[in-house]
Amino acid sequence: MAPFESSLLVFIVALLIGGLGVYIGARLLAGSRDYGHAVVTAALASLVWGITSFLIGDVPVLGPVLVLLAYLAVIKWRYRTGWITAGGITLIAYVTVLVVLAILSDLGAGLVRNIPGVPGI
């Protein structure tokens, strides 16, 4: 497999895993049942995270806080929730993705890193 095809496959798998995390969080806290919506949300949130991190992420203390708020704003907007629910969806997504990655690692497929849509993974 060519490097581009391999990178694209890893990105797609990572996006689907990130979308799963967002889906579970949104299902539990916002009553959403649309996995496709979660995958798009994960992609948008990842894009916003990357752009804001690039623009203001290096500002001491305030930068990372604003980057996280931008990420949460995407979750809040996409699921029409409050800030606390958006934070809960994010927390559940984070934990879900960690569990999925641990399972994949145990199965010998621990090659997926930097999950789109879930900050810090």
Stockholm file with secondary structure:
# STOCKHOLM 1.0

chainA/1-121         MAPFESSLLVFIVALLIGGLGVYIGARLLAGSRDYGHAVVTAALASLVWGITSFLIGDVPVLGPVLVLLAYLAVIKWRYRTGWITAGGITLIAYVTVLVVLAILSDLGAGLVRNIPGVPGI
#=GR chainA/1-121 SS CCHHHHHHHHHHHHHHHHHHHHHHHHHHHHCCCCHHHHHHHHHHHHHHHHHHHHHHTTSTTHHHHHHHHHHHHHHHHHHTCCHHHHHHHHHHHHHHHHHHHHHHHHTTCTTCCSCTTSTTC
#=GC SS_cons         CCHHHHHHHHHHHHHHHHHHHHHHHHHHHHCCCCHHHHHHHHHHHHHHHHHHHHHHTTSTTHHHHHHHHHHHHHHHHHHTCCHHHHHHHHHHHHHHHHHHHHHHHHTTCTTCCSCTTSTTC
//
